[in-house]
Amino acid sequence: MKKGLTNINGNYYYFDNSGVMATNQKNINGNWYMFNDQGIMQTGFVHIPSQGKTVYYSKDKDKLGQMLYGQKNINGRWYNFDTYDGAMKTGFVYIPGQNKTVYYDENQSTLGQMKYGFQNINGKTYYFDTFDGSMKTGQKNINGNWYMFDDKGVMKIGFVTIPSQNKTVYYSEDKAKLGQMQYGKTGIKGKTYYFDTFDGAMAVGEKKIDNHMYLFDSKGIMQIGFHDLDGGKRTVYYSEAKSNYGQMLYGNQVINGKNYYFDSTTGAMRKGILVLDKANHTLSYVTNEGTVAKNMRYKIDNVEYIFNVAGVLEHSQGEVNIAGNWYLFGDNNHVLIGFQTLKDGRKVYYSTDSGQMQFGQRNIDGHWYMFDTFNGAMKTGFVNIPEQNKTVYYAANGQMQYGKQNIDGHWYLFNTFDGAMYKGWLMSGNDWYYYNQQNGQLQTGSAVINGVGYNFDGNGKQILNYSIDYRYALPAGKGDDETAANNYIILHDVGVESGAAANARYFHDTVDTNEAYVTFVVGDGGK
């Protein structure tokens, strides 16, 4: 009589102690087995309708036919079986020991298999790590593209605000790139947006893109047409043409059949002003309505001027003052700009931006010039600028000079930052020089300064009647008002205007007491 597990013709059966063959589920020595109606032991996946579950019976020889529990890798696929009744798990499952949520397929063809990568589940998209199957939440870079998943793992699409990064981004709704963060100009439902090319932040307000200015409203939609900026102080225009859609326009523009002029720097629509066409070097006038005067006579400050069909101001050659500004006309109504020499010999400068004569201090191509405030004549030579408390020097070409300069046989020193003429004592290296307080010239020969006589060589260096060993010279700030007779040394340049006050004592740090030193107490003029 057969007992226990018995192999008969390659199939396993189980007979109890009385020899009765087992069928259906059977717990043998603490392990569950399954036998069919013919008593043959089952292995692999088995669905048990009465219990509404699918289980797995091992095919491994060492535990053949035993029901398995927990996570199991079967034929290269991970499954999860309930640790109590062995039921195969499907759907989302949290695994505490690994602190992850995974998904086991609910489709019959791949039932119970752990899923990886992008998965569409009940119409929603999720992403599961390709190594361990963990469901991703939050921001995730996948194959070089950024995605966002909510706290339940659902992929987000459309506009999403990320408070921690203070930005709004857009995740594509197109199937071809579903969920990918978008960058640059992007068309969404017939409207244009711009997302930063580095972090995807949606642009709002004014934005410079590829050297063109654009405007986006509070919802990020690109704006076109006329718009008031800076609290209504500036009216600008953003192109409606496909070729430069949304770009701020400058200069002369024809909009809806009317001519307008927009500032070449700020884009502000100009009104009641003469403007220079930089390309053609001609003047046009923008009326108070913002349109360019064309083919008409128009009064500016009660003086009538003629504007041709192109909007160009027609005028004869020579100087003219229009609305308080001087212009210079050449042939064919052309306005002359830059440096110009007038008939009376004045060298003047007309702005390359406005065509107007310039006055006062002007920086032109990186050089400072000075133009007379009355007639605009370029100044040369020494010029005192009272409001800046400085005297500067403009060379024959009108440019401000800096550093050490020899002018008419005399040396001068000008500040390398603002060109201010230097006056007074100057120490260079270990030598002293003096620039005359009256005219700024480098002193040579003999001179009386503040009642004290000094001598200077041909290069302006002060001639001293003593020598100083600078190894023991007193550094700045080392002086002391107290007197100590021993172990201190005082060395001071005799005759320096800013030197020690009379009878004051200055001391160096303690020196080598094995050597002999002489202590000097020096006042102004060497007293």
C-alpha positions as CSV (number, residue, x, y, z in Angstrom):
1,M,0.0,0.0,0.0
2,K,1.4,3.4,-1.1
3,K,1.8,6.2,1.5
4,G,3.0,9.8,1.3
5,L,4.2,11.5,-1.9
6,T,4.7,8.9,-4.5
7,N,6.0,9.3,-8.1
8,I,4.0,7.2,-10.5
9,N,5.0,7.4,-14.2
10,G,6.4,10.9,-13.7
11,N,3.5,12.3,-11.8
12,Y,3.3,12.8,-8.0
13,Y,0.5,11.6,-5.9
14,Y,-0.2,11.7,-2.2
15,F,-1.6,8.8,-0.1
16,D,-2.5,9.2,3.5
17,N,-1.7,6.6,6.2
18,S,-4.9,4.6,5.3
19,G,-3.8,4.6,1.6
20,V,-6.4,7.1,0.5
21,M,-5.2,9.2,-2.5
22,A,-5.5,13.0,-1.9
23,T,-7.3,15.4,-4.3
24,N,-7.8,19.2,-4.1
25,Q,-5.8,21.2,-1.6
26,K,-3.8,19.4,1.0
27,N,-1.6,20.6,3.9
28,I,1.3,18.2,4.2
29,N,3.9,18.8,7.0
30,G,2.9,22.5,7.2
31,N,3.0,23.1,3.4
32,W,0.0,23.5,1.1
33,Y,-0.2,21.4,-2.1
34,M,-2.8,21.0,-4.8
35,F,-3.9,17.7,-6.4
36,N,-6.3,17.5,-9.3
37,D,-9.3,15.2,-9.6
38,Q,-7.0,12.4,-10.7
39,G,-4.8,13.0,-7.7
40,I,-1.9,14.4,-9.7
41,M,0.1,17.1,-7.8
42,Q,-0.1,20.5,-9.5
43,T,2.8,22.9,-10.0
44,G,3.0,26.5,-11.4
45,F,0.2,29.0,-11.4
46,V,-3.2,27.6,-10.3
47,H,-6.4,29.6,-10.1
48,I,-8.8,28.5,-7.2
49,P,-12.2,29.8,-8.2
50,S,-13.8,28.9,-4.9
51,Q,-11.4,31.2,-3.1
52,G,-11.1,33.8,-5.9
53,K,-7.4,33.7,-5.9
54,T,-4.4,32.6,-8.0
55,V,-1.5,30.9,-6.3
56,Y,1.8,29.4,-7.3
57,Y,3.1,25.9,-6.5
58,S,6.8,25.5,-6.7
59,K,8.5,23.6,-9.5
60,D,11.8,23.5,-7.7
61,K,12.9,20.0,-6.7
62,D,13.7,20.8,-3.1
63,K,10.1,22.2,-2.5
64,L,8.2,20.7,-5.4
65,G,4.5,21.4,-5.3
66,Q,4.6,23.7,-2.2
67,M,2.6,26.9,-2.3
68,L,4.9,29.9,-2.3
69,Y,4.5,33.2,-0.4
70,G,6.0,36.7,-0.5
71,Q,8.1,38.1,-3.4
72,K,9.2,35.5,-5.9
73,N,11.1,35.7,-9.2
74,I,9.5,33.2,-11.6
75,N,11.0,32.9,-15.0
76,G,12.7,36.2,-14.7
77,R,9.6,38.1,-13.5
78,W,8.8,39.3,-10.0
79,Y,5.5,38.3,-8.4
80,N,4.1,38.9,-4.9
81,F,2.1,36.3,-3.1
82,D,0.2,37.0,0.1
83,T,2.1,35.8,3.2
84,Y,-1.1,34.4,4.7
85,D,-3.0,32.6,2.0
86,G,-0.5,32.7,-1.0
87,A,-2.9,34.7,-3.1
88,M,-1.2,36.4,-6.0
89,K,-1.2,40.2,-5.6
90,T,-2.2,42.5,-8.4
91,G,-2.4,46.3,-8.7
92,F,-0.5,48.7,-6.5
93,V,1.3,47.1,-3.6
94,Y,3.3,48.8,-0.9
95,I,6.3,46.9,0.4
96,P,7.2,48.2,3.8
97,G,10.5,46.4,4.1
98,Q,11.8,48.2,0.9
99,N,9.8,51.4,1.4
100,K,8.4,51.3,-2.1
101,T,5.2,51.0,-3.9
102,V,5.1,48.8,-7.0
103,Y,2.6,47.6,-9.5
104,Y,1.7,44.0,-10.4
105,D,-0.1,43.7,-13.7
106,E,-3.9,43.1,-13.7
107,N,-4.0,42.0,-17.3
108,Q,-4.6,38.3,-17.7
109,S,-1.8,37.8,-20.2
110,T,0.8,39.1,-17.7
111,L,-1.1,38.7,-14.5
112,G,0.8,39.5,-11.4
113,Q,4.0,40.5,-13.1
114,M,5.8,43.6,-11.6
115,K,5.8,46.4,-14.1
116,Y,8.6,48.8,-15.0
117,G,9.0,52.1,-16.8
118,F,6.0,54.1,-18.1
119,Q,2.7,52.4,-17.6
120,N,-0.9,53.4,-18.5
121,I,-3.2,52.3,-15.7
122,N,-6.9,53.0,-15.9
123,G,-6.2,56.0,-18.2
124,K,-3.4,57.5,-16.1
125,T,0.3,57.4,-16.7
126,Y,2.8,56.2,-14.0
127,Y,6.5,55.6,-14.0
128,F,8.1,52.6,-12.2
129,D,11.9,52.4,-11.7
130,T,13.5,50.2,-14.4
131,F,15.6,48.5,-11.7
132,D,13.4,47.8,-8.7
133,G,10.0,48.8,-10.0
134,S,9.4,51.5,-7.3
135,M,6.7,54.0,-8.3
136,K,8.1,57.5,-8.7
137,T,6.6,60.7,-7.3
138,G,7.7,64.3,-7.6
139,Q,10.1,65.6,-10.2
140,K,12.0,62.9,-12.1
141,N,14.5,63.2,-15.0
142,I,13.9,60.2,-17.3
143,N,16.2,59.8,-20.4
144,G,17.1,63.5,-20.3
145,N,13.5,64.8,-19.9
146,W,11.9,66.2,-16.7
147,Y,8.5,64.8,-15.6
148,M,6.3,65.4,-12.6
149,F,4.3,62.8,-10.7
150,D,1.9,63.6,-7.9
151,D,2.0,61.9,-4.5
152,K,-0.1,59.0,-5.9
153,G,2.4,58.6,-8.8
154,V,0.1,60.0,-11.5
155,M,2.0,61.8,-14.2
156,K,1.1,65.5,-14.4
157,I,0.5,67.3,-17.7
158,G,-0.2,70.9,-18.5
159,F,0.7,73.9,-16.4
160,V,2.1,73.1,-13.0
161,T,3.3,75.5,-10.3
162,I,6.2,74.4,-8.2
163,P,6.1,76.5,-5.0
164,S,9.5,75.4,-3.7
165,Q,11.2,76.7,-6.9
166,N,8.9,79.7,-7.3
167,K,8.1,78.8,-10.9
168,T,5.3,77.6,-13.2
169,V,6.3,75.0,-15.8
170,Y,4.5,73.1,-18.6
171,Y,4.4,69.4,-19.1
172,S,3.4,68.4,-22.7
173,E,0.0,67.1,-23.4
174,D,1.0,65.8,-26.8
175,K,1.1,62.0,-27.1
176,A,4.5,62.0,-28.7
177,K,6.2,63.8,-25.7
178,L,3.5,63.3,-23.1
179,G,4.5,64.7,-19.7
180,Q,7.9,66.1,-20.8
181,M,8.8,69.6,-19.4
182,Q,8.8,72.1,-22.3
183,Y,11.4,74.8,-23.0
184,G,11.6,77.9,-25.2
185,K,8.7,79.2,-27.3
186,T,5.8,76.8,-27.1
187,G,2.4,76.9,-28.8
188,I,-0.4,75.7,-26.5
189,K,-4.0,75.7,-27.7
190,G,-3.4,78.5,-30.2
191,K,-1.4,80.7,-27.8
192,T,2.3,81.3,-27.5
193,Y,4.2,80.9,-24.3
194,Y,7.9,81.0,-23.4
195,F,9.6,78.6,-20.9
196,D,13.2,79.2,-19.8
197,T,15.7,77.1,-21.7
198,F,17.5,76.1,-18.5
199,D,14.8,75.4,-15.9
200,G,11.5,75.6,-17.8
201,A,10.1,78.5,-15.8
202,M,7.3,80.2,-17.6
203,A,8.0,83.8,-18.5
204,V,5.7,86.6,-17.4
205,G,6.2,90.3,-18.0
206,E,8.9,91.7,-20.2
207,K,11.5,89.1,-21.4
208,K,14.5,89.4,-23.6
209,I,14.9,86.4,-25.9
210,D,17.6,86.1,-28.6
211,N,18.1,89.9,-28.4
212,H,14.4,90.7,-28.9
213,M,12.0,92.0,-26.3
214,Y,8.7,90.2,-25.7
215,L,5.8,90.7,-23.3
216,F,3.9,87.9,-21.5
217,D,0.8,88.5,-19.4
218,S,0.3,87.1,-15.8
219,K,-0.8,83.8,-17.3
220,G,2.3,83.6,-19.5
221,I,0.6,84.3,-22.8
222,M,2.7,86.2,-25.4
223,Q,1.3,89.7,-26.1
224,I,1.0,91.5,-29.4
225,G,-0.1,94.9,-30.5
226,F,0.1,98.2,-28.5
227,H,0.7,97.9,-24.7
228,D,1.3,100.5,-22.0
229,L,4.2,99.7,-19.7
230,D,5.8,101.3,-16.6
231,G,2.4,102.4,-15.3
232,G,1.3,103.9,-18.5
233,K,4.5,106.0,-19.0
234,R,5.6,103.9,-22.0
235,T,3.5,102.7,-24.9
236,V,5.2,100.1,-27.0
237,Y,4.2,97.8,-29.9
238,Y,4.7,94.0,-30.3
239,S,4.6,92.7,-33.8
240,E,1.6,90.8,-35.1
241,A,3.5,89.6,-38.2
242,K,4.4,86.0,-38.4
243,S,8.0,86.7,-39.4
244,N,8.7,88.5,-36.1
245,Y,5.7,87.6,-34.0
246,G,5.6,89.2,-30.6
247,Q,8.9,91.1,-30.9
248,M,9.0,94.7,-29.7
249,L,9.4,97.1,-32.7
250,Y,11.6,100.1,-32.9
251,G,12.0,103.1,-35.2
252,N,9.6,104.0,-38.0
253,Q,6.8,101.5,-38.3
254,V,3.6,101.3,-40.4
255,I,0.8,99.9,-38.4
256,N,-2.7,99.6,-39.8
257,G,-1.8,102.1,-42.5
258,K,-0.4,104.7,-40.1
259,N,3.2,105.7,-39.5
260,Y,4.5,105.6,-35.9
261,Y,8.0,106.0,-34.4
262,F,9.3,104.0,-31.5
263,D,12.4,104.8,-29.5
264,S,15.4,102.9,-30.8
265,T,16.4,101.9,-27.2
266,T,13.3,101.6,-25.1
267,G,10.7,101.0,-27.8
268,A,8.5,103.7,-26.4
269,M,6.2,105.4,-28.9
270,R,7.4,108.9,-29.3
271,K,5.1,111.9,-29.5
272,G,5.7,115.5,-30.2
273,I,9.4,115.1,-31.0
274,L,11.8,115.2,-33.9
275,V,13.5,111.9,-34.5
276,L,16.6,110.9,-36.4
277,D,16.4,108.1,-39.0
278,K,19.9,106.6,-38.3
279,A,19.9,104.7,-41.5
280,N,19.1,107.6,-43.8
281,H,20.4,110.5,-41.6
282,T,17.1,112.4,-42.0
283,L,14.7,114.0,-39.5
284,S,11.0,113.2,-39.1
285,Y,8.5,114.5,-36.7
286,V,6.1,112.5,-34.6
287,T,2.9,114.4,-33.8
288,N,1.2,114.5,-30.4
289,E,-1.0,111.7,-31.7
290,G,2.0,109.5,-32.2
291,T,1.9,109.4,-36.0
292,V,4.7,110.6,-38.3
293,A,4.0,113.9,-40.2
294,K,4.0,113.2,-43.9
295,N,3.3,115.2,-47.1
296,M,2.3,118.3,-45.1
297,R,3.3,121.6,-43.5
298,Y,3.5,121.2,-39.8
299,K,4.2,123.8,-37.1
300,I,6.7,123.1,-34.4
301,D,6.9,125.7,-31.7
302,N,4.9,128.0,-34.0
303,V,7.5,127.6,-36.8
304,E,6.2,125.9,-40.0
305,Y,8.2,123.1,-41.5
306,I,7.7,121.0,-44.6
307,F,7.6,117.2,-44.5
308,N,7.7,115.3,-47.8
309,V,5.7,112.2,-48.6
310,A,8.3,110.0,-46.9
311,G,8.0,112.1,-43.7
312,V,11.5,113.7,-44.2
313,L,12.0,117.2,-42.9
314,E,13.0,119.4,-45.9
315,H,15.6,122.0,-45.1
316,S,18.4,124.0,-46.7
317,Q,22.1,123.5,-45.8
318,G,23.5,124.9,-42.6
319,E,22.7,125.3,-38.9
320,V,19.1,125.5,-37.6
321,N,17.5,125.6,-34.2
322,I,14.3,123.6,-34.0
323,A,12.4,123.5,-30.8
324,G,15.5,124.6,-28.8
325,N,17.9,122.1,-30.3
326,W,20.6,122.8,-32.9
327,Y,20.9,120.7,-36.0
328,L,23.2,120.8,-39.0
329,F,21.9,120.0,-42.5
330,G,24.0,119.0,-45.5
331,D,22.8,118.1,-49.0
332,N,19.5,116.5,-49.8
333,N,18.0,117.1,-46.4
334,H,20.6,114.9,-44.8
335,V,21.4,115.7,-41.1
336,L,25.1,115.8,-40.3
337,I,26.2,113.9,-37.2
338,G,29.4,113.3,-35.2
339,F,32.2,115.8,-35.0
340,Q,31.7,118.8,-37.4
341,T,33.7,122.0,-38.0
342,L,31.4,125.0,-38.5
343,K,32.0,128.0,-40.7
344,D,33.1,130.1,-37.7
345,G,35.8,127.5,-36.8
346,R,34.0,125.9,-33.9
347,K,34.4,122.2,-33.7
348,V,31.2,120.7,-32.3
349,Y,29.5,117.4,-32.0
350,Y,26.1,116.2,-33.1
351,S,24.6,113.2,-31.4
352,T,24.5,110.0,-33.5
353,D,21.2,109.2,-31.7
354,S,19.3,112.4,-32.1
355,G,21.3,114.6,-34.5
356,Q,21.3,117.4,-31.9
357,M,24.4,119.5,-31.0
358,Q,25.9,118.4,-27.6
359,F,26.9,120.6,-24.7
360,G,28.9,120.0,-21.5
361,Q,30.7,116.8,-20.6
362,R,30.1,113.9,-23.0
363,N,31.5,110.4,-23.3
364,I,32.0,109.5,-26.9
365,D,33.3,106.1,-27.9
366,G,34.9,105.7,-24.5
367,H,36.5,109.1,-24.3
368,W,35.4,112.1,-22.3
369,Y,35.0,115.5,-24.0
370,M,33.9,118.9,-22.9
371,F,31.7,121.2,-25.1
372,D,30.9,124.8,-24.3
373,T,27.6,125.1,-22.6
374,F,26.7,128.2,-24.7
375,N,27.9,127.5,-28.3
376,G,28.9,123.8,-28.2
377,A,32.5,124.4,-29.1
378,M,34.8,121.5,-28.1
379,K,37.2,122.6,-25.4
380,T,40.9,121.8,-25.2
381,G,43.6,122.5,-22.7
382,F,43.1,123.0,-18.9
383,V,39.5,123.2,-17.8
384,N,38.2,123.7,-14.3
385,I,35.0,121.9,-13.4
386,P,33.7,123.6,-10.3
387,E,30.8,121.2,-9.6
388,Q,33.2,118.3,-9.5
389,N,35.9,120.3,-7.7
390,K,38.6,119.3,-10.2
391,T,40.8,120.6,-13.0
392,V,41.3,118.4,-16.0
393,Y,43.1,118.6,-19.3
394,Y,41.7,118.0,-22.8
395,A,44.3,117.2,-25.5
396,A,44.2,118.8,-29.0
397,N,41.7,116.1,-30.1
398,G,39.4,117.1,-27.2
399,Q,39.9,113.9,-25.2
400,M,40.4,114.0,-21.4
401,Q,44.0,112.9,-20.4
402,Y,45.0,110.7,-17.6
403,G,48.2,109.8,-15.7
404,K,51.5,111.6,-16.1
405,Q,51.5,114.1,-19.0
406,N,54.1,116.5,-20.3
407,I,52.4,119.7,-21.4
408,D,54.3,122.6,-22.9
409,G,57.5,121.3,-21.2
410,H,56.0,120.7,-17.8
411,W,55.0,117.5,-16.1
412,Y,51.5,117.1,-14.6
413,L,49.7,114.2,-13.0
414,F,46.0,113.4,-13.7
415,N,43.9,110.9,-11.8
416,T,43.6,107.7,-13.8
417,F,39.9,107.4,-12.9
418,D,38.4,110.8,-13.3
419,G,41.3,112.9,-14.8
420,A,41.5,115.3,-11.9
421,M,44.8,117.2,-11.8
422,Y,47.0,116.2,-8.8
423,K,48.4,118.9,-6.5
424,G,50.7,118.6,-3.4
425,W,53.2,116.1,-2.1
426,L,53.5,112.6,-3.6
427,M,55.6,109.7,-2.5
428,S,56.8,107.4,-5.3
429,G,58.8,104.5,-4.1
430,N,61.0,106.0,-1.4
431,D,61.2,109.4,-3.0
432,W,59.1,112.5,-2.6
433,Y,57.8,114.8,-5.3
434,Y,55.8,118.0,-5.2
435,Y,53.1,119.2,-7.7
436,N,52.6,122.9,-7.4
437,Q,49.4,123.8,-5.4
438,Q,48.7,126.6,-7.8
439,N,49.2,125.2,-11.3
440,G,49.8,121.5,-10.8
441,Q,53.3,121.5,-12.3
442,L,55.9,119.1,-11.0
443,Q,58.4,121.1,-9.0
444,T,62.1,121.2,-9.9
445,G,64.9,123.3,-8.6
446,S,64.4,125.3,-5.4
447,A,61.0,126.1,-3.9
448,V,59.6,127.5,-0.6
449,I,56.6,125.4,0.5
450,N,54.7,126.5,3.5
451,G,57.6,128.7,4.6
452,V,60.2,125.9,4.3
453,G,62.8,125.7,1.6
454,Y,63.2,122.6,-0.5
455,N,65.4,121.4,-3.4
456,F,64.3,119.1,-6.2
457,D,66.4,117.6,-9.0
458,G,65.6,117.8,-12.7
459,N,63.2,114.9,-12.5
460,G,61.3,116.5,-9.5
461,K,62.7,114.2,-6.8
462,Q,63.3,116.0,-3.5
463,I,67.1,116.3,-2.7
464,L,67.8,115.4,1.0
465,N,70.9,116.4,3.0
466,Y,70.8,113.1,4.8
467,S,70.2,109.4,4.0
468,I,67.7,106.9,5.5
469,D,68.2,103.2,6.1
470,Y,64.7,102.1,5.2
471,R,65.1,98.8,7.0
472,Y,64.2,100.7,10.2
473,A,61.8,103.2,8.8
474,L,58.6,103.8,10.8
475,P,55.6,102.3,9.1
476,A,52.3,104.2,9.0
477,G,50.3,103.9,12.2
478,K,53.3,102.8,14.4
479,G,53.6,106.1,16.2
480,D,52.8,106.5,19.9
481,D,52.3,109.6,22.0
482,E,54.2,108.2,24.9
483,T,58.0,108.5,25.3
484,A,60.3,105.5,25.8
485,A,64.0,106.3,25.8
486,N,65.5,102.9,25.1
487,N,65.2,100.2,22.5
488,Y,63.1,102.3,20.1
489,I,64.2,104.0,16.9
490,I,62.6,106.9,15.0
491,L,63.4,107.5,11.4
492,H,61.3,110.2,9.5
493,D,61.8,112.0,6.2
494,V,62.9,115.5,7.1
495,G,60.9,118.2,5.4
496,V,57.8,116.3,4.5
497,E,54.8,118.5,4.8
498,S,52.7,115.8,6.4
499,G,55.4,114.8,8.7
500,A,55.6,114.6,12.5
501,A,54.2,117.6,14.3
502,A,56.8,119.6,16.2
503,N,57.9,118.0,19.5
504,A,55.8,114.9,18.9
505,R,57.6,111.5,19.5
506,Y,57.0,108.5,17.3
507,F,58.4,105.0,18.1
508,H,59.0,101.8,16.2
509,D,58.6,98.3,17.7
510,T,61.4,97.1,20.0
511,V,64.6,96.6,18.0
512,D,67.8,94.5,18.5
513,T,69.3,95.8,21.8
514,N,72.7,94.4,20.8
515,E,73.1,97.2,18.2
516,A,73.4,100.9,18.8
517,Y,70.7,103.3,17.5
518,V,70.1,107.0,17.6
519,T,66.7,108.3,18.5
520,F,65.4,111.3,16.4
521,V,62.6,113.5,17.3
522,V,61.7,115.4,14.1
523,G,59.2,118.2,13.5
524,D,58.1,120.0,10.4
525,G,61.0,121.3,8.3
526,G,63.4,119.0,10.2
527,K,63.2,120.9,13.5
